Amino acid sequence: MKVAVLLTILSLFLSSANSTDCSLDFDAFPYKPVGECVRPNDHEVIVSDIVRTTQCCRSVLYFFSKALARSASQAQAILLDKQQWDTCTSRFNMQYNLSIGSCKFDLLHQDSGNCSSLTLASIRSKYGQQFDSVITSCSQFDVPSFISRCGNCTDEISNMIENIVEDLKVKDNDMQKEICSVVTIAAIASNRTRDDAWTDGYYRCLAAMDSGSCKHSNYVVEMILGTLVVLMGLFLLITLFKARKRTHAHNKGTNTAPGKVASKWSGLYRFSKAEIEKAINYSSSRIRLGTGSAGQVYQGILPSGQLVAIKHLYRTAMSGSFTREVEGLSKVRHPNLVSLLGYCNENGDKYLVYEYCSNGNLAHNLLRSDALLSWGKRVKILRDCSLALRFLHTHPDGCIVHRDIKLANILLMDNMEPKLSDFGLARMVGMKETKCFTEVRGTIGYMDPEYMSHGNLSCASDIYSFGVVILQLLSGRKVIELDIKARETLTRKAKDVSAGKRPLEDFVDPRLEGELNLEVFKSILDIAVLCVASSSKGRPTINDLVGETERVYEYTSADMVELVPFFLHSFHSVNAFPDDDFHLLCSLHKQGDRIMQHPYQALNLL
């Protein structure tokens, strides 16, 4: 009897001891508090574009993710059981004096959803090829190429999370998606948790995938209006929910069918994959128009005979890029924004169908050796692009920041009319917000230094990028993408010329010699130099930029109009040219846009 009692007491003691032990190794990757924890609610982030939390809690999440990755085994679930999770989080509270309850990670344990029971073995069995691809993409984070390597890594991770979420049918459950995201990140990390340098680079890279929450800086106003906003928000949500139910009931069975106009993105045609393939394969071989980081662009012909450009996004491309481009271009229409005609999202393949721009992109045209992009055309392109930017930056819902303005993203129609394209990175900054804290993405050669260093995205970020484009058009030089030194050389030279430290001719595209007015050239150069100011506070507003490009365009147009009648009179009186050339000049006189090609060169011929 005494022995039985003793054994019972010993069993209870051991059970109690085990319940207070945490199986996670916190010593391998100690928790490091971050500065944002001083005011933990100031900056909200969305980890992996799914887990909504704060910057402070993100550090806690990554801390536990590292520990889970280190303890993961092939057969056991990556997450702990509830008792172990509660024990470990309680220990964390006691040890670091931080309330993990406020971070809302209570359900990151087994039996809390479809993803909570995933093991390394089950992930490798189901997603082996994709998992290996992610491991390869995330294998190195060398400092010189950190951004490009990190971009590939985060794109692959995002794709894998999306596939797991879809397969486990939790796409409409935010909490379950968060669990899937954490499990996936930990599973990938488990591959090399013994390598401290790699682990540090991996979690530093993950921050680049986090979406920043654009928060207004006036905290007093937020507190005063907080309650009212919440009540209004609840009312609006209830109203929208009821309306959505009615719409869903009305459209059930038709919204998702290919070959229909999609109700989700009003005015866009949803193509079937068969229609896309037929459009691309209209000739004996596919005609590829270009290749970018997100996908390949092909020429296509619709059944109506309309020529189109079809972008096939890589499966590794972030799904958010596809959604942002479709949502962005379905809401905005402007003569100088490329028109999105439709899309296809079928069996994991994503396509975007655009209007066809027959003259390619501005980078190609600027560097062509067989045809010169005339001064008049360059001025008009700058004016038209600035109008497109003003349209985006003054949108009723807030400033739409393009985030990737560069020569290659300015397409040209057959009449050389420019169209701003590629809205895969576009981001909305609310009307009451001056900036938005978000992940750094774009083309480095054109990227705002402020945005690159701190992730502070604003309308001024586009102004900087457009300033680099202006400098390229003026000088005829192409910034090497991903090369910051090339950009700095260009901007430094422009600033020296603008300040009078170097002659103006040093910056003029030598191919334009005799074709331009140097005073007009100098005025454009000066505004471009302001656009590429290191601080956003020193840059002109979009209205200032439009005003200057409009003035230069009108001056250049008037200059050309005054010269053409003089040419016509001179040519006719001396019969300097055959009749065909005379009729061509008459045609140019009637068409204002086309009289601005080579007036100063023509003047030199007389």
Backbone torsions as a table, in degrees:
resi	resn	phi	psi	omega
1	MET	NA	-46.6	179.7
2	LYS	-63.2	-39.0	179.3
3	VAL	-63.1	-42.2	179.8
4	ALA	-62.0	-42.5	178.7
5	VAL	-62.8	-44.2	-180.0
6	LEU	-62.2	-42.3	179.0
7	LEU	-63.7	-39.6	178.5
8	THR	-62.8	-44.9	179.6
9	ILE	-62.5	-43.3	179.9
10	LEU	-62.9	-41.0	179.1
11	SER	-62.3	-44.1	178.4
12	LEU	-63.5	-38.0	-179.6
13	PHE	-64.8	-46.2	-179.9
14	LEU	-65.0	-40.8	178.5
15	SER	-61.3	-41.3	179.0
16	SER	-66.0	-40.2	-179.4
17	ALA	-64.7	-43.0	-179.0
18	ASN	-65.3	-34.1	-177.6
19	SER	-69.0	-21.0	-179.6
20	THR	-95.2	-4.5	179.7
21	ASP	-89.9	142.1	175.7
22	CYS	-108.6	129.8	-176.4
23	SER	-79.1	-8.4	-178.7
24	LEU	-82.9	144.6	179.2
25	ASP	-94.4	101.6	-179.7
26	PHE	-84.0	-11.4	-174.7
27	ASP	-79.9	-28.6	-176.9
28	ALA	-64.6	-41.1	179.7
29	PHE	-130.3	80.9	-176.8
30	PRO	-57.5	147.5	177.3
31	TYR	-69.2	132.3	179.9
32	LYS	-119.6	107.5	179.3
33	PRO	-59.6	146.6	179.5
34	VAL	-111.3	161.4	-176.3
35	GLY	-61.2	-30.4	-177.9
36	GLU	-65.2	-17.6	-177.9
37	CYS	-71.0	-11.5	176.8
38	VAL	-63.2	-38.5	174.7
39	ARG	-129.6	79.2	-167.7
40	PRO	-60.9	-19.3	-177.5
41	ASN	-98.9	5.0	-175.7
42	ASP	-70.5	-42.5	-172.5
43	HIS	-123.5	110.7	178.2
44	GLU	-90.6	141.6	177.1
45	VAL	-131.3	161.6	176.4
46	ILE	-120.3	100.8	-176.2
47	VAL	-67.3	128.1	179.7
48	SER	58.2	25.5	-178.2
49	ASP	62.6	19.0	-177.2
50	ILE	-134.6	-53.7	-173.2
51	VAL	-82.1	109.4	-178.5
52	ARG	-86.1	119.6	-178.4
53	THR	-157.6	-166.1	177.9
54	THR	-108.2	167.2	178.9
55	GLN	-62.1	-35.5	178.8
56	CYS	-64.8	-48.8	-178.4
57	CYS	-69.5	-26.3	176.1
58	ARG	-61.0	-40.4	178.3
59	SER	-62.3	-39.5	177.7
60	VAL	-65.2	-42.8	-179.4
61	LEU	-61.4	-45.3	179.3
62	TYR	-65.7	-34.4	177.8
63	PHE	-59.9	-49.0	179.8
64	PHE	-70.6	-33.8	179.2
65	SER	-61.6	-41.5	177.5
66	LYS	-62.4	-42.9	-179.4
67	ALA	-66.1	-40.8	177.8
68	LEU	-64.5	-40.6	179.7
69	ALA	-63.4	-40.2	-177.7
70	ARG	-68.6	-30.9	-177.7
71	SER	-93.3	-4.3	-174.8
72	ALA	-67.3	140.8	174.3
73	SER	-125.4	166.6	-175.0
74	GLN	-63.0	-41.3	-171.2
75	ALA	-90.9	-28.8	-175.3
76	GLN	-88.4	153.2	177.2
77	ALA	-60.9	145.0	-178.8
78	ILE	-66.5	-38.3	178.4
79	LEU	-83.1	155.0	178.0
80	LEU	-81.0	162.3	171.9
81	ASP	-71.7	166.8	-172.1
82	LYS	-59.5	-42.0	-177.6
83	GLN	-63.2	-44.2	179.3
84	GLN	-65.1	-41.6	-179.3
85	TRP	-62.7	-44.5	178.2
86	ASP	-61.8	-39.3	179.7
87	THR	-64.3	-46.6	-177.8
88	CYS	-66.5	-41.3	179.9
89	THR	-70.0	-33.5	176.4
90	SER	-65.4	-41.3	177.9
91	ARG	-62.3	-38.5	178.7
92	PHE	-62.5	-43.6	179.3
93	ASN	-58.9	-45.4	-177.9
94	MET	-67.7	-37.4	-172.3
95	GLN	-78.7	-35.3	-172.1
96	TYR	-117.4	3.0	175.0
97	ASN	55.5	41.6	177.7
98	LEU	-130.3	127.8	-176.8
99	SER	-77.5	104.7	179.7
100	ILE	-72.9	-18.9	177.7
101	GLY	-60.6	-33.3	179.7
102	SER	-69.0	-18.5	179.6
103	CYS	-84.5	-11.5	175.8
104	LYS	61.0	48.2	175.6
105	PHE	-104.8	25.7	-173.1
106	ASP	-63.3	-27.5	-173.8
107	LEU	-97.8	11.3	-179.7
108	LEU	-82.8	59.9	178.8
109	HIS	-145.5	172.3	-180.0
110	GLN	-63.4	157.5	178.0
111	ASP	64.0	25.2	177.6
112	SER	-111.1	5.9	179.5
113	GLY	159.7	178.2	-175.3
114	ASN	-61.9	-36.0	-177.8
115	CYS	-81.5	-17.3	-171.3
116	SER	-68.9	-17.5	-178.7
117	SER	-101.2	4.2	-178.4
118	LEU	-63.9	139.7	175.0
119	THR	-116.2	167.4	175.9
120	LEU	-60.4	-39.6	-179.3
121	ALA	-64.0	-42.7	-178.8
122	SER	-68.7	-35.5	178.3
123	ILE	-67.4	-44.1	179.8
124	ARG	-66.6	-35.5	-179.8
125	SER	-66.8	-41.7	-175.4
126	LYS	-86.6	-37.7	-173.7
127	TYR	-124.0	34.9	-173.5
128	GLY	-52.7	-50.6	-177.4
129	GLN	-65.4	-43.7	179.9
130	GLN	-68.7	-38.3	179.1
131	PHE	-62.1	-43.8	178.1
132	ASP	-63.6	-36.8	178.5
133	SER	-64.7	-40.5	177.5
134	VAL	-63.8	-44.9	179.9
135	ILE	-58.6	-41.7	179.4
136	THR	-65.6	-45.4	-179.0
137	SER	-65.9	-28.9	-177.6
138	CYS	-102.5	23.5	-173.8
139	SER	-81.5	-26.0	-176.3
140	GLN	-137.2	143.1	176.5
141	PHE	-134.4	59.5	179.9
142	ASP	-64.8	142.6	-176.0
143	VAL	-59.4	-47.2	-176.8
144	PRO	-60.9	-32.6	-177.9
145	SER	-118.4	30.1	-175.0
146	PHE	-59.2	-45.0	-174.2
147	ILE	-63.9	-46.0	-178.5
148	SER	-68.1	-41.6	179.0
149	ARG	-65.7	-41.6	180.0
150	CYS	-64.4	-40.4	179.0
151	GLY	-59.6	-43.8	178.1
152	ASN	-63.4	-41.6	-178.9
153	CYS	-62.6	-51.1	-176.5
154	THR	-67.1	-33.1	176.5
155	ASP	-62.8	-43.6	179.8
156	GLU	-64.6	-42.6	179.8
157	ILE	-62.3	-45.7	-179.8
158	SER	-59.1	-41.5	178.8
159	ASN	-63.1	-42.2	-178.1
160	MET	-67.4	-43.0	177.5
161	ILE	-59.1	-42.7	-179.8
162	GLU	-61.2	-42.4	-179.9
163	ASN	-65.6	-42.4	179.4
164	ILE	-63.6	-43.8	179.8
165	VAL	-60.7	-41.7	179.8
166	GLU	-69.4	-43.2	-178.3
167	ASP	-63.5	-37.6	-177.6
168	LEU	-89.1	4.0	173.9
169	LYS	56.9	47.3	177.1
170	VAL	-122.9	23.0	-174.9
171	LYS	-60.8	-30.3	-176.7
172	ASP	-96.8	7.7	-179.2
173	ASN	-115.3	104.0	-175.0
174	ASP	-59.7	-41.5	-178.2
175	MET	-64.6	-42.1	179.4
176	GLN	-67.0	-35.5	176.9
177	LYS	-64.6	-37.3	177.6
178	GLU	-62.6	-42.8	179.2
179	ILE	-63.2	-44.0	178.6
180	CYS	-60.2	-40.1	-179.7
181	SER	-63.4	-46.9	-179.1
182	VAL	-63.9	-42.7	-179.6
183	VAL	-63.0	-43.1	-179.5
184	THR	-63.6	-45.5	179.9
185	ILE	-61.2	-42.5	179.8
186	ALA	-68.0	-38.4	179.7
187	ALA	-62.0	-42.3	178.7
188	ILE	-66.6	-41.7	-179.0
189	ALA	-65.0	-30.4	-176.8
190	SER	-62.6	-18.8	-177.9
191	ASN	-65.5	-29.5	-175.5
192	ARG	-143.3	39.9	-177.1
193	THR	-69.8	-14.6	178.2
194	ARG	-80.7	-11.3	179.1
195	ASP	-97.3	99.5	-174.8
196	ASP	-61.7	-41.5	-178.0
197	ALA	-64.4	-43.2	179.3
198	TRP	-65.5	-43.5	-179.4
199	THR	-59.4	-41.9	178.2
200	ASP	-62.6	-44.3	178.8
201	GLY	-65.3	-38.5	-179.1
202	TYR	-62.4	-48.8	-177.9
203	TYR	-75.3	-25.5	173.5
204	ARG	-69.3	-37.5	178.4
205	CYS	-68.3	-37.4	-178.9
206	LEU	-57.6	-31.4	179.4
207	ALA	-62.0	-25.9	179.5
208	ALA	-70.2	-20.1	179.5
209	MET	-87.4	-8.9	-177.1
210	ASP	-78.4	133.8	176.5
211	SER	-86.4	131.7	178.4
212	GLY	-82.8	148.1	175.7
213	SER	-93.3	122.4	-177.2
214	CYS	-77.8	105.7	-173.4
215	LYS	-113.5	138.2	177.9
216	HIS	-74.6	144.5	-171.7
217	SER	-85.0	-7.9	-177.6
218	ASN	-87.3	89.3	-174.6
219	TYR	-68.1	-30.8	-179.5
220	VAL	-64.3	-45.6	179.2
221	VAL	-62.7	-39.4	-179.7
222	GLU	-61.9	-42.4	-178.2
223	MET	-67.7	-39.5	-178.6
224	ILE	-66.6	-42.1	-175.1
225	LEU	-92.7	-3.0	-174.2
226	GLY	-54.3	-52.0	-176.8
227	THR	-61.9	-43.4	-179.7
228	LEU	-62.6	-42.7	-179.5
229	VAL	-62.8	-42.3	179.9
230	VAL	-61.2	-45.7	-179.4
231	LEU	-63.5	-43.7	178.6
232	MET	-64.7	-38.8	179.7
233	GLY	-62.8	-42.7	178.9
234	LEU	-62.8	-42.6	178.5
235	PHE	-61.8	-43.8	-179.4
236	LEU	-65.3	-41.3	179.6
237	LEU	-61.9	-42.5	179.3
238	ILE	-62.9	-44.0	179.8
239	THR	-62.3	-46.5	-179.3
240	LEU	-65.1	-36.9	-179.5
241	PHE	-63.4	-43.8	179.3
242	LYS	-65.7	-41.5	180.0
243	ALA	-64.8	-39.0	-179.5
244	ARG	-65.9	-38.6	178.8
245	LYS	-62.8	-41.6	179.3
246	ARG	-64.8	-43.5	-179.4
247	THR	-64.2	-41.7	-179.5
248	HIS	-63.2	-41.6	179.7
249	ALA	-64.3	-35.7	-178.1
250	HIS	-73.6	-38.5	-173.3
251	ASN	-99.7	4.4	-174.4
252	LYS	-55.7	129.8	177.9
253	GLY	89.9	-6.5	-178.8
254	THR	-119.7	-25.5	-174.2
255	ASN	-62.6	-39.4	-170.8
256	THR	-95.7	-1.4	-178.3
257	ALA	-72.4	131.3	176.7
258	PRO	-62.2	156.8	178.6
259	GLY	80.6	15.2	178.7
260	LYS	-121.6	161.9	172.7
261	VAL	-78.0	119.9	-174.0
262	ALA	-71.8	130.6	178.7
263	SER	-75.9	-26.9	-178.8
264	LYS	-64.2	-41.7	179.0
265	TRP	-120.0	91.2	-171.3
266	SER	-54.3	134.5	174.4
267	GLY	86.0	-3.3	-179.1
268	LEU	-102.2	139.2	177.9
269	TYR	-88.0	132.7	176.8
270	ARG	-95.8	111.3	-179.3
271	PHE	-83.1	149.3	169.0
272	SER	-82.6	160.7	178.9
273	LYS	-63.6	-33.5	178.5
274	ALA	-63.8	-40.1	178.0
275	GLU	-64.7	-40.2	179.1
276	ILE	-63.2	-48.0	-178.9
277	GLU	-61.2	-40.1	179.7
278	LYS	-65.6	-38.7	179.8
279	ALA	-66.9	-40.6	-178.1
280	ILE	-73.5	-37.4	-175.3
281	ASN	-94.3	37.4	-177.8
282	TYR	-71.8	-21.7	178.5
283	SER	-115.2	-177.4	-176.6
284	SER	-64.4	-27.3	178.6
285	SER	-140.2	150.9	-179.8
286	ARG	-68.2	141.6	177.0
287	ILE	-104.9	108.6	-179.4
288	ARG	-90.5	124.8	-178.0
289	LEU	-87.9	-26.9	-178.3
290	GLY	178.4	167.9	178.8
291	THR	-134.7	132.1	178.7
292	GLY	-127.6	-173.8	-178.4
293	SER	-69.7	-23.9	-176.3
294	ALA	-96.6	-21.6	-177.8
295	GLY	170.9	-172.3	179.8
296	GLN	-111.2	146.8	-178.2
297	VAL	-113.8	128.6	-178.7
298	TYR	-118.7	154.7	171.9
299	GLN	-82.7	141.9	179.8
300	GLY	-144.0	162.6	177.2
301	ILE	-129.9	126.5	178.6
302	LEU	-80.7	163.1	178.7
303	PRO	-54.9	-28.0	179.1
304	SER	-72.8	-10.1	-176.9
305	GLY	95.2	-3.2	-179.3
306	GLN	-72.0	132.7	176.9
307	LEU	-81.4	133.4	-177.7
308	VAL	-136.9	164.9	172.2
309	ALA	-110.1	129.5	-176.4
310	ILE	-119.2	117.7	178.3
311	LYS	-95.7	123.9	175.3
312	HIS	-101.2	109.8	-176.7
313	LEU	-76.2	139.5	175.1
314	TYR	-62.2	147.9	177.6
315	ARG	-65.9	-23.2	179.0
316	THR	-81.1	-10.2	179.8
317	ALA	-68.6	146.2	-178.5
318	MET	-64.5	133.7	179.0
319	SER	-62.2	-29.4	179.4
320	GLY	-61.3	-32.9	178.8
321	SER	-63.9	-44.0	178.2
322	PHE	-62.0	-48.1	-178.6
323	THR	-62.9	-44.6	-178.8
324	ARG	-61.9	-40.9	-178.1
325	GLU	-67.4	-43.8	-179.6
326	VAL	-66.3	-47.0	-179.6
327	GLU	-64.5	-41.7	-177.5
328	GLY	-64.5	-50.5	-175.7
329	LEU	-77.2	-16.7	176.2
330	SER	-77.3	-18.0	-177.0
331	LYS	-99.5	-19.0	-174.8
332	VAL	-120.3	141.4	176.3
333	ARG	-138.6	126.6	179.3
334	HIS	-154.2	145.2	-178.7
335	PRO	-56.4	-25.2	-177.2
336	ASN	-109.8	22.0	169.7
337	LEU	-116.0	133.8	-179.2
338	VAL	-62.0	138.3	-176.7
339	SER	-88.9	130.4	173.8
340	LEU	-92.0	120.5	-176.2
341	LEU	-91.0	-29.1	-179.1
342	GLY	-179.9	-175.5	-176.9
343	TYR	-152.4	168.3	175.1
344	CYS	-142.2	130.9	176.9
345	ASN	-136.4	92.7	-172.0
346	GLU	-141.0	125.3	177.0
347	ASN	54.6	38.6	177.6
348	GLY	86.4	-10.7	177.9
349	ASP	-93.6	132.8	-178.9
350	LYS	-121.0	130.0	179.2
351	TYR	-129.3	147.6	173.3
352	LEU	-124.5	133.0	-176.8
353	VAL	-112.1	117.6	-176.5
354	TYR	-114.6	164.0	168.7
355	GLU	-63.2	150.9	-175.5
356	TYR	-88.8	128.6	177.3
357	CYS	-107.9	102.1	-166.1
358	SER	-68.4	-22.2	-176.4
359	ASN	-97.0	16.5	175.0
360	GLY	70.8	-155.2	-178.2
361	ASN	-102.8	167.9	-175.1
362	LEU	-67.3	-33.7	179.3
363	ALA	-60.3	-45.9	-179.7
364	HIS	-62.6	-44.3	-177.1
365	ASN	-70.2	-34.0	-179.7
366	LEU	-68.4	-33.4	-174.1
367	LEU	-98.1	1.5	-179.4
368	ARG	-63.0	138.0	178.4
369	SER	-93.1	-18.4	-176.4
370	ASP	-91.7	-11.9	-179.5
371	ALA	-149.9	132.7	-178.1
372	LEU	-90.4	133.5	171.8
373	LEU	-81.4	106.2	-170.4
374	SER	-66.3	163.6	-179.8
375	TRP	-61.7	-43.6	179.9
376	GLY	-60.4	-40.6	179.0
377	LYS	-67.4	-38.6	180.0
378	ARG	-63.6	-42.2	179.5
379	VAL	-62.9	-44.3	-179.4
380	LYS	-65.4	-39.2	178.4
381	ILE	-61.2	-44.1	179.0
382	LEU	-63.1	-43.4	-180.0
383	ARG	-62.1	-48.1	-177.0
384	ASP	-65.0	-39.8	179.4
385	CYS	-67.3	-36.6	178.2
386	SER	-66.4	-34.7	176.3
387	LEU	-65.4	-39.8	177.6
388	ALA	-64.2	-40.9	178.5
389	LEU	-64.4	-41.8	178.7
390	ARG	-61.6	-39.2	177.9
391	PHE	-60.1	-42.8	179.9
392	LEU	-69.8	-43.7	-174.0
393	HIS	-74.2	-17.9	-179.4
394	THR	-113.2	26.9	178.7
395	HIS	-61.0	142.9	-177.8
396	PRO	-55.0	-31.0	-178.5
397	ASP	-85.7	-7.6	-178.1
398	GLY	136.8	-179.4	-178.6
399	CYS	-77.5	121.2	173.2
400	ILE	-90.2	110.4	-179.8
401	VAL	-91.0	121.8	-176.1
402	HIS	-68.1	-43.8	175.3
403	ARG	76.6	-6.2	179.9
404	ASP	-146.6	49.5	178.1
405	ILE	-77.9	123.0	179.0
406	LYS	-160.1	169.6	-177.8
407	LEU	-56.5	-41.5	-176.2
408	ALA	-68.8	-18.7	-179.9
409	ASN	-99.2	11.5	172.0
410	ILE	-110.3	107.7	-177.5
411	LEU	-94.4	156.9	-175.4
412	LEU	-124.9	131.2	176.9
413	MET	-78.7	-179.6	-177.0
414	ASP	-65.4	-24.5	176.5
415	ASN	-94.8	14.9	179.2
416	MET	68.4	17.5	174.0
417	GLU	-71.9	128.0	-176.2
418	PRO	-80.9	148.6	176.9
419	LYS	-134.2	119.5	176.5
420	LEU	-73.8	130.9	-173.6
421	SER	-129.8	-179.8	175.4
422	ASP	61.5	83.6	-179.1
423	PHE	-101.3	24.0	-178.0
424	GLY	-65.3	-21.0	-179.4
425	LEU	-109.8	0.9	-174.7
426	ALA	-57.9	145.8	-176.4
427	ARG	-142.4	139.3	178.6
428	MET	-91.2	130.3	171.6
429	VAL	-110.7	121.1	-173.9
430	GLY	-57.9	160.0	-175.3
431	MET	-61.7	-32.8	-177.5
432	LYS	-92.7	7.3	-176.5
433	GLU	-109.7	141.8	177.7
434	THR	-95.3	-25.1	179.1
435	LYS	-155.1	168.2	-178.1
436	CYS	-135.7	131.7	179.0
437	PHE	-91.1	116.9	-173.7
438	THR	-148.6	175.8	179.7
439	GLU	-68.7	148.2	-177.0
440	VAL	-87.7	116.5	178.0
441	ARG	-143.5	153.4	-179.2
442	GLY	140.6	-167.1	178.9
443	THR	-102.9	119.8	-168.7
444	ILE	-58.2	-38.3	-178.5
445	GLY	-59.9	-20.1	-178.4
446	TYR	-113.7	2.8	-167.3
447	MET	-83.7	135.6	176.3
448	ASP	-57.0	122.5	-179.3
449	PRO	-57.4	-36.4	179.1
450	GLU	-63.4	-44.5	179.6
451	TYR	-67.8	-38.7	-178.4
452	MET	-66.4	-36.9	-175.6
453	SER	-81.9	-40.1	-170.8
454	HIS	-120.6	-5.5	-177.9
455	GLY	73.6	17.1	-179.1
456	ASN	-86.0	99.7	-177.5
457	LEU	-92.7	132.8	177.9
458	SER	-150.8	175.6	177.1
459	CYS	-57.9	-32.0	-178.7
460	ALA	-65.2	-19.5	177.7
461	SER	-64.8	-41.0	176.4
462	ASP	-67.3	-36.6	179.4
463	ILE	-59.5	-42.2	179.2
464	TYR	-61.8	-49.1	-178.4
465	SER	-60.0	-41.8	179.6
466	PHE	-66.9	-32.4	175.8
467	GLY	-60.8	-39.8	177.3
468	VAL	-65.0	-40.1	177.6
469	VAL	-60.7	-43.9	179.2
470	ILE	-59.9	-45.8	-179.5
471	LEU	-61.3	-36.4	178.3
472	GLN	-67.4	-40.8	179.1
473	LEU	-66.7	-35.5	179.9
474	LEU	-71.0	-41.0	-173.8
475	SER	-94.5	-18.7	-176.7
476	GLY	77.3	14.3	-176.7
477	ARG	-106.6	143.2	-179.1
478	LYS	-101.0	127.7	173.8
479	VAL	-72.7	128.6	177.4
480	ILE	-70.8	120.1	-178.3
481	GLU	-61.2	141.2	-178.6
482	LEU	71.6	13.2	179.9
483	ASP	-120.1	102.2	-177.8
484	ILE	-69.2	-34.4	-177.6
485	LYS	-61.7	-39.6	178.9
486	ALA	-62.5	-40.8	178.6
487	ARG	-65.5	-44.2	-178.9
488	GLU	-63.4	-37.5	177.3
489	THR	-62.3	-43.6	-179.6
490	LEU	-65.0	-48.5	-177.0
491	THR	-68.7	-36.1	179.5
492	ARG	-65.5	-41.9	179.0
493	LYS	-64.8	-40.6	179.3
494	ALA	-62.5	-42.3	179.9
495	LYS	-65.5	-38.3	178.4
496	ASP	-65.1	-42.9	179.6
497	VAL	-66.8	-43.0	179.7
498	SER	-62.1	-35.5	-179.1
499	ALA	-82.8	-1.5	178.9
500	GLY	83.9	10.2	179.8
501	LYS	-79.5	-17.8	177.6
502	ARG	-137.8	153.0	-179.6
503	PRO	-65.4	148.6	-177.7
504	LEU	-59.7	-35.2	-177.4
505	GLU	-61.9	-21.2	179.8
506	ASP	-64.7	-21.3	-176.0
507	PHE	-107.4	-10.4	-177.7
508	VAL	-74.8	135.1	173.2
509	ASP	-58.0	116.9	-175.9
510	PRO	-58.1	-22.6	179.5
511	ARG	-72.8	-13.9	-179.6
512	LEU	-95.1	6.5	-176.4
513	GLU	-57.1	128.9	179.8
514	GLY	82.4	0.7	-175.9
515	GLU	-109.4	-13.0	-172.7
516	LEU	-126.5	162.1	175.4
517	ASN	-92.0	117.8	-174.1
518	LEU	-64.5	-30.2	178.1
519	GLU	-66.3	-42.1	177.3
520	VAL	-65.6	-42.6	178.2
521	PHE	-57.6	-44.3	-178.3
522	LYS	-64.0	-38.4	-178.9
523	SER	-66.1	-37.1	177.2
524	ILE	-70.0	-40.3	178.8
525	LEU	-59.9	-42.0	-178.6
526	ASP	-62.4	-43.0	-179.5
527	ILE	-69.4	-33.8	177.9
528	ALA	-65.7	-39.1	178.7
529	VAL	-63.3	-38.1	176.3
530	LEU	-65.8	-36.4	-179.5
531	CYS	-63.0	-33.7	-176.5
532	VAL	-97.3	24.7	174.3
533	ALA	-61.9	143.2	-177.3
534	SER	-61.9	-36.9	179.6
535	SER	-98.0	136.1	-179.9
536	SER	-62.6	-25.4	-179.2
537	LYS	-66.7	-23.9	-178.5
538	GLY	-91.0	0.0	-177.1
539	ARG	-90.9	151.4	177.9
540	PRO	-71.4	157.7	174.3
541	THR	-77.6	168.6	179.9
542	ILE	-64.9	-32.8	177.6
543	ASN	-67.3	-38.1	175.6
544	ASP	-62.2	-42.9	-178.0
545	LEU	-65.4	-44.2	178.4
546	VAL	-63.1	-42.5	179.4
547	GLY	-57.9	-42.1	-178.9
548	GLU	-71.3	-43.8	-179.7
549	THR	-68.1	-34.2	175.5
550	GLU	-63.4	-44.9	-178.9
551	ARG	-61.7	-45.1	-179.8
552	VAL	-66.0	-40.4	179.8
553	TYR	-63.5	-45.9	179.6
554	GLU	-63.9	-40.8	179.3
555	TYR	-63.5	-45.5	-179.0
556	THR	-65.7	-41.5	179.3
557	SER	-63.3	-45.2	179.6
558	ALA	-62.7	-39.5	179.1
559	ASP	-60.7	-43.0	-179.1
560	MET	-68.3	-41.9	-177.9
561	VAL	-62.3	-39.6	179.6
562	GLU	-67.3	-30.7	-177.0
563	LEU	-79.1	-33.4	-173.0
564	VAL	-62.6	-47.2	177.7
565	PRO	-58.0	-35.5	178.6
566	PHE	-64.0	-41.4	178.1
567	PHE	-63.0	-45.8	-176.9
568	LEU	-60.4	-44.2	-179.8
569	HIS	-63.7	-43.9	-177.6
570	SER	-66.4	-43.7	-177.6
571	PHE	-66.1	-40.6	-176.7
572	HIS	-68.5	-39.4	-175.3
573	SER	-71.6	-31.0	-176.5
574	VAL	-106.9	0.0	-176.8
575	ASN	49.6	44.2	-175.3
576	ALA	-68.1	-24.9	-176.3
577	PHE	-131.0	157.0	176.5
578	PRO	-62.5	166.2	-177.6
579	ASP	-58.9	-37.6	-178.8
580	ASP	-60.1	-42.2	179.7
581	ASP	-67.3	-36.4	179.3
582	PHE	-62.9	-44.2	179.3
583	HIS	-64.8	-34.2	177.5
584	LEU	-62.9	-43.1	179.7
585	LEU	-65.7	-36.8	176.2
586	CYS	-61.5	-41.3	178.8
587	SER	-63.0	-41.2	179.3
588	LEU	-64.7	-35.8	-179.8
589	HIS	-63.9	-34.2	-179.0
590	LYS	-79.8	-20.9	-177.3
591	GLN	-113.8	96.8	-172.6
592	GLY	-53.4	-36.4	-176.0
593	ASP	-66.6	-22.0	-170.6
594	ARG	-106.1	9.1	-179.9
595	ILE	-93.1	2.8	-170.6
596	MET	-104.3	32.0	-171.7
597	GLN	-89.7	-60.2	-177.6
598	HIS	-141.8	52.9	-174.6
599	PRO	-64.9	-41.7	-177.1
600	TYR	-70.9	-34.5	175.2
601	GLN	-66.3	-39.4	178.8
602	ALA	-63.9	-38.7	179.6
603	LEU	-61.6	-35.9	-179.5
604	ASN	-69.7	-20.1	-179.1
605	LEU	-78.3	-19.6	-174.6
606	LEU	-79.0	NA	NA
